[in-house]
Amino acid sequence: MLDKEEAEMTQNFKNKLVWFIAIMITAVIANSCTLPFELLDSVIPSKITAAPVSEQTDITTPTKESAQLEQTVKPTSKATITPEQSNIAFNDDRYRLAFEYPGNWSLSILPAGRQTGSGFSAKTIQLTKNDTKLVIQYKFHWDQTFLGGYQPPGNLEVQGFETLLGREIPKHVIVGEGTDRYIFFGDDLEDLAIHIYLEAILSNPTDYSSADITDEIQAEAAEIMAS
């Protein structure tokens, strides 16, 4: 009887020992799959904190690098060209005539064949600056139009020469009361006749005492003709 009881006790001890070993093995396996809390804290922070205000970057305030980049990309301003600093080109393909005039002169074109008191006028280019007008008239020799304009009273003088289309032509000046009232030029080319005159624009067309074509205007007109 005693042997039977000892045998049951031994068996119970063995069973308990097996359960204990199994529990220990399970615990070891479970612990091997779990990271220590210190390691978890180093990998995953417990909370995310904002950077201090002193370390934050204000996106509305340009940094030194962005300012330099802006200066590099921003186009440089161009100098404004005033009309006095630039010339304007005029070209008449039909008559093969071209010239340049300063931007502070205004240009108007009068077509050929206009009815006037003396007949039909040739094609006319008028350049105006202030109170002076430079008139350029031209036509083919076979055109039934006329050249020229009204000449005021005064003494006719020849005051040197000016260049027109590479040719030297005389400068005719009508002088009155010590002023140059009217200046005109004329030339005939192979198939083209040209007449140019410079006159003052008068508030009273019959009061020539106020007519005075200044040396500055005459010099600018000469440059236009030479171009």
C-alpha positions as a LaTeX table, in Angstrom:
\begin{tabular}{lrrr}
\hline
Residue & $x$ (\AA) & $y$ (\AA) & $z$ (\AA) \\
\hline
Met1 & 0.00 & 0.00 & 0.00 \\
Leu2 & 2.83 & 2.31 & 0.90 \\
Asp3 & 4.56 & 1.58 & $-2.33$ \\
Lys4 & 1.45 & 2.59 & $-4.23$ \\
Glu5 & 1.20 & 5.92 & $-2.38$ \\
Glu6 & 4.86 & 6.66 & $-2.96$ \\
Ala7 & 4.41 & 5.91 & $-6.60$ \\
Glu8 & 1.48 & 8.39 & $-6.85$ \\
Met9 & 3.44 & 11.04 & $-5.02$ \\
Thr10 & 6.37 & 10.55 & $-7.32$ \\
Gln11 & 4.12 & 10.82 & $-10.33$ \\
Asn12 & 2.48 & 14.00 & $-8.99$ \\
Phe13 & 5.89 & 15.49 & $-8.38$ \\
Lys14 & 6.92 & 14.69 & $-11.89$ \\
Asn15 & 3.72 & 16.24 & $-13.30$ \\
Lys16 & 4.22 & 19.38 & $-11.24$ \\
Leu17 & 7.83 & 19.52 & $-12.35$ \\
Val18 & 6.80 & 19.27 & $-16.01$ \\
Trp19 & 4.21 & 22.05 & $-15.56$ \\
Phe20 & 6.76 & 24.21 & $-13.81$ \\
Ile21 & 9.32 & 23.68 & $-16.54$ \\
Ala22 & 6.69 & 24.43 & $-19.19$ \\
Ile23 & 5.67 & 27.62 & $-17.43$ \\
Met24 & 9.29 & 28.73 & $-17.14$ \\
Ile25 & 9.96 & 28.02 & $-20.79$ \\
Thr26 & 6.86 & 30.02 & $-21.77$ \\
Ala27 & 7.94 & 32.90 & $-19.57$ \\
Val28 & 11.44 & 32.88 & $-21.07$ \\
Ile29 & 10.04 & 32.89 & $-24.61$ \\
Ala30 & 7.62 & 35.72 & $-23.78$ \\
Asn31 & 10.37 & 37.80 & $-22.14$ \\
Ser32 & 12.67 & 37.30 & $-25.12$ \\
Cys33 & 10.07 & 38.95 & $-27.41$ \\
Thr34 & 9.63 & 42.00 & $-25.21$ \\
Leu35 & 12.00 & 45.01 & $-25.42$ \\
Pro36 & 13.14 & 46.58 & $-22.21$ \\
Phe37 & 11.39 & 49.82 & $-21.37$ \\
Glu38 & 14.68 & 51.75 & $-21.51$ \\
Leu39 & 15.27 & 50.53 & $-25.08$ \\
Leu40 & 11.67 & 51.37 & $-26.06$ \\
Asp41 & 12.11 & 54.94 & $-24.76$ \\
Ser42 & 15.27 & 55.41 & $-26.83$ \\
Val43 & 13.54 & 54.21 & $-29.99$ \\
Ile44 & 10.03 & 55.69 & $-29.55$ \\
Pro45 & 9.81 & 58.93 & $-27.54$ \\
Ser46 & 7.04 & 59.00 & $-25.03$ \\
Lys47 & 5.91 & 62.38 & $-26.41$ \\
Ile48 & 6.88 & 64.81 & $-29.16$ \\
Thr49 & 7.77 & 68.30 & $-28.03$ \\
Ala50 & 7.98 & 71.45 & $-30.18$ \\
Ala51 & 11.32 & 73.06 & $-30.69$ \\
Pro52 & 12.06 & 76.07 & $-28.52$ \\
Val53 & 10.97 & 79.39 & $-29.96$ \\
Ser54 & 14.58 & 80.48 & $-30.35$ \\
Glu55 & 15.26 & 77.44 & $-32.57$ \\
Gln56 & 12.17 & 77.83 & $-34.77$ \\
Thr57 & 12.48 & 79.46 & $-38.20$ \\
Asp58 & 10.00 & 82.16 & $-39.17$ \\
Ile59 & 9.09 & 81.41 & $-42.81$ \\
Thr60 & 7.99 & 85.00 & $-43.32$ \\
Thr61 & 11.46 & 86.34 & $-42.50$ \\
Pro62 & 13.95 & 85.86 & $-45.38$ \\
Thr63 & 17.25 & 84.33 & $-44.46$ \\
Lys64 & 20.58 & 85.57 & $-45.74$ \\
Glu65 & 20.70 & 82.81 & $-48.35$ \\
Ser66 & 17.17 & 83.56 & $-49.63$ \\
Ala67 & 17.96 & 87.28 & $-49.81$ \\
Gln68 & 21.06 & 86.54 & $-51.90$ \\
Leu69 & 19.04 & 84.25 & $-54.16$ \\
Glu70 & 16.37 & 86.94 & $-54.59$ \\
Gln71 & 19.02 & 89.46 & $-55.56$ \\
Thr72 & 20.45 & 87.01 & $-58.09$ \\
Val73 & 17.12 & 86.14 & $-59.71$ \\
Lys74 & 15.55 & 89.60 & $-59.65$ \\
Pro75 & 16.05 & 91.29 & $-63.07$ \\
Thr76 & 18.06 & 94.46 & $-63.12$ \\
Ser77 & 16.22 & 97.63 & $-64.02$ \\
Lys78 & 16.90 & 99.16 & $-67.41$ \\
Ala79 & 17.69 & 102.78 & $-67.94$ \\
Thr80 & 14.80 & 104.72 & $-69.45$ \\
Ile81 & 15.56 & 106.07 & $-72.92$ \\
Thr82 & 14.03 & 109.48 & $-73.42$ \\
Pro83 & 12.85 & 110.63 & $-76.86$ \\
Glu84 & 15.77 & 113.09 & $-77.00$ \\
Gln85 & 18.25 & 110.20 & $-76.73$ \\
Ser86 & 16.89 & 108.10 & $-79.60$ \\
Asn87 & 16.46 & 108.53 & $-83.34$ \\
Ile88 & 13.51 & 107.35 & $-85.41$ \\
Ala89 & 13.95 & 105.99 & $-88.92$ \\
Phe90 & 11.74 & 107.00 & $-91.84$ \\
Asn91 & 11.75 & 105.01 & $-95.07$ \\
Asp92 & 9.83 & 105.51 & $-98.32$ \\
Asp93 & 10.37 & 102.41 & $-100.46$ \\
Arg94 & 8.56 & 103.78 & $-103.51$ \\
Tyr95 & 10.83 & 106.81 & $-103.83$ \\
Arg96 & 13.88 & 105.04 & $-102.33$ \\
Leu97 & 14.28 & 107.77 & $-99.73$ \\
Ala98 & 15.25 & 107.24 & $-96.09$ \\
Phe99 & 16.49 & 109.34 & $-93.19$ \\
Glu100 & 16.54 & 109.50 & $-89.40$ \\
Tyr101 & 15.21 & 112.23 & $-87.15$ \\
Pro102 & 15.38 & 112.88 & $-83.39$ \\
Gly103 & 12.56 & 111.57 & $-81.25$ \\
Asn104 & 11.71 & 115.04 & $-79.99$ \\
Trp105 & 10.58 & 116.03 & $-83.51$ \\
Ser106 & 7.08 & 115.04 & $-84.63$ \\
Leu107 & 6.49 & 113.72 & $-88.16$ \\
Ser108 & 3.45 & 113.92 & $-90.41$ \\
Ile109 & 3.00 & 112.71 & $-94.01$ \\
Leu110 & 1.00 & 114.51 & $-96.69$ \\
Pro111 & 0.33 & 112.36 & $-99.78$ \\
Ala112 & 1.12 & 113.45 & $-103.31$ \\
Gly113 & $-1.60$ & 114.95 & $-105.47$ \\
Arg114 & $-3.13$ & 117.25 & $-102.86$ \\
Gln115 & $-5.03$ & 120.13 & $-104.39$ \\
Thr116 & $-3.52$ & 123.50 & $-103.47$ \\
Gly117 & $-3.83$ & 127.02 & $-104.84$ \\
Ser118 & $-0.94$ & 126.40 & $-107.26$ \\
Gly119 & $-2.01$ & 122.93 & $-108.43$ \\
Phe120 & $-1.20$ & 119.46 & $-107.12$ \\
Ser121 & 1.49 & 119.21 & $-104.48$ \\
Ala122 & 4.24 & 116.60 & $-104.39$ \\
Lys123 & 4.55 & 114.13 & $-101.54$ \\
Thr124 & 5.48 & 116.03 & $-98.37$ \\
Ile125 & 7.05 & 115.08 & $-95.05$ \\
Gln126 & 6.68 & 117.60 & $-92.24$ \\
Leu127 & 8.92 & 117.47 & $-89.18$ \\
Thr128 & 7.98 & 119.85 & $-86.38$ \\
Lys129 & 9.78 & 120.92 & $-83.23$ \\
Asn130 & 8.49 & 123.74 & $-81.05$ \\
Asp131 & 7.76 & 126.66 & $-83.38$ \\
Thr132 & 9.80 & 125.48 & $-86.39$ \\
Lys133 & 8.89 & 123.19 & $-89.25$ \\
Leu134 & 11.20 & 121.22 & $-91.58$ \\
Val135 & 9.41 & 120.32 & $-94.83$ \\
Ile136 & 10.76 & 117.70 & $-97.23$ \\
Gln137 & 9.07 & 117.46 & $-100.64$ \\
Tyr138 & 10.01 & 115.00 & $-103.37$ \\
Lys139 & 8.68 & 113.56 & $-106.60$ \\
Phe140 & 9.71 & 111.68 & $-109.72$ \\
His141 & 10.54 & 113.95 & $-112.65$ \\
Trp142 & 7.54 & 112.65 & $-114.59$ \\
Asp143 & 5.03 & 113.30 & $-111.77$ \\
Gln144 & 2.56 & 116.10 & $-112.55$ \\
Thr145 & 3.06 & 117.70 & $-109.13$ \\
Phe146 & 4.99 & 120.75 & $-107.98$ \\
Leu147 & 7.59 & 121.51 & $-105.31$ \\
Gly148 & 8.11 & 124.56 & $-103.12$ \\
Gly149 & 6.26 & 126.76 & $-100.68$ \\
Tyr150 & 5.56 & 130.36 & $-99.89$ \\
Gln151 & 8.72 & 132.40 & $-99.25$ \\
Pro152 & 8.53 & 135.40 & $-96.90$ \\
Pro153 & 9.98 & 138.79 & $-97.79$ \\
Gly154 & 13.63 & 139.46 & $-97.01$ \\
Asn155 & 17.11 & 139.33 & $-98.46$ \\
Leu156 & 18.25 & 136.09 & $-100.11$ \\
Glu157 & 21.70 & 134.89 & $-99.11$ \\
Val158 & 23.74 & 131.75 & $-99.73$ \\
Gln159 & 25.25 & 130.67 & $-96.42$ \\
Gly160 & 27.52 & 127.75 & $-97.22$ \\
Phe161 & 26.53 & 124.19 & $-98.06$ \\
Glu162 & 24.80 & 121.23 & $-96.45$ \\
Thr163 & 24.96 & 117.51 & $-97.23$ \\
Leu164 & 21.95 & 115.82 & $-98.81$ \\
Leu165 & 22.13 & 112.18 & $-99.93$ \\
Gly166 & 25.92 & 112.39 & $-99.98$ \\
Arg167 & 25.96 & 115.55 & $-102.11$ \\
Glu168 & 26.89 & 119.10 & $-101.14$ \\
Ile169 & 24.10 & 121.54 & $-101.96$ \\
Pro170 & 23.89 & 125.31 & $-101.33$ \\
Lys171 & 22.02 & 126.64 & $-98.31$ \\
His172 & 19.70 & 129.51 & $-99.27$ \\
Val173 & 18.59 & 131.79 & $-96.43$ \\
Ile174 & 16.07 & 134.63 & $-96.47$ \\
Val175 & 17.17 & 137.15 & $-93.88$ \\
Gly176 & 15.05 & 139.95 & $-92.45$ \\
Glu177 & 15.72 & 142.32 & $-89.55$ \\
Gly178 & 18.80 & 140.38 & $-88.50$ \\
Thr179 & 17.08 & 136.96 & $-88.23$ \\
Asp180 & 16.93 & 133.89 & $-90.48$ \\
Arg181 & 13.29 & 133.78 & $-91.54$ \\
Tyr182 & 13.33 & 130.99 & $-94.11$ \\
Ile183 & 15.91 & 128.44 & $-95.32$ \\
Phe184 & 15.58 & 126.22 & $-98.37$ \\
Phe185 & 17.52 & 123.63 & $-100.38$ \\
Gly186 & 16.91 & 121.99 & $-103.72$ \\
Asp187 & 18.48 & 119.17 & $-105.69$ \\
Asp188 & 17.81 & 116.96 & $-108.71$ \\
Leu189 & 18.90 & 113.35 & $-108.75$ \\
Glu190 & 18.73 & 110.86 & $-111.61$ \\
Asp191 & 14.97 & 110.43 & $-111.41$ \\
Leu192 & 14.03 & 112.30 & $-108.24$ \\
Ala193 & 13.56 & 116.00 & $-107.51$ \\
Ile194 & 13.83 & 117.15 & $-103.87$ \\
His195 & 12.94 & 120.45 & $-102.25$ \\
Ile196 & 13.53 & 121.10 & $-98.55$ \\
Tyr197 & 12.73 & 124.20 & $-96.53$ \\
Leu198 & 12.85 & 125.26 & $-92.91$ \\
Glu199 & 10.40 & 127.88 & $-91.70$ \\
Ala200 & 9.07 & 129.36 & $-88.47$ \\
Ile201 & 5.52 & 128.64 & $-87.39$ \\
Leu202 & 3.88 & 132.02 & $-86.79$ \\
Ser203 & 0.79 & 132.81 & $-84.75$ \\
Asn204 & 0.17 & 135.59 & $-87.28$ \\
Pro205 & 1.14 & 134.28 & $-90.75$ \\
Thr206 & 1.86 & 137.76 & $-92.06$ \\
Asp207 & 3.99 & 138.97 & $-89.10$ \\
Tyr208 & 7.50 & 137.92 & $-90.10$ \\
Ser209 & 9.16 & 140.14 & $-87.51$ \\
Ser210 & 8.88 & 137.28 & $-84.99$ \\
Ala211 & 10.28 & 134.66 & $-87.37$ \\
Asp212 & 13.67 & 133.43 & $-86.21$ \\
Ile213 & 15.15 & 130.02 & $-87.00$ \\
Thr214 & 17.78 & 129.41 & $-84.33$ \\
Asp215 & 21.25 & 127.99 & $-84.97$ \\
Glu216 & 20.36 & 124.94 & $-82.85$ \\
Ile217 & 17.36 & 124.11 & $-85.01$ \\
Gln218 & 19.39 & 124.65 & $-88.18$ \\
Ala219 & 22.07 & 122.23 & $-86.90$ \\
Glu220 & 19.48 & 119.54 & $-86.11$ \\
Ala221 & 17.88 & 119.99 & $-89.53$ \\
Ala222 & 21.28 & 119.60 & $-91.16$ \\
Glu223 & 21.84 & 116.32 & $-89.30$ \\
Ile224 & 18.45 & 115.02 & $-90.49$ \\
Met225 & 19.31 & 115.88 & $-94.10$ \\
Ala226 & 22.75 & 114.28 & $-93.83$ \\
Ser227 & 21.31 & 111.03 & $-92.45$ \\
\hline
\end{tabular}
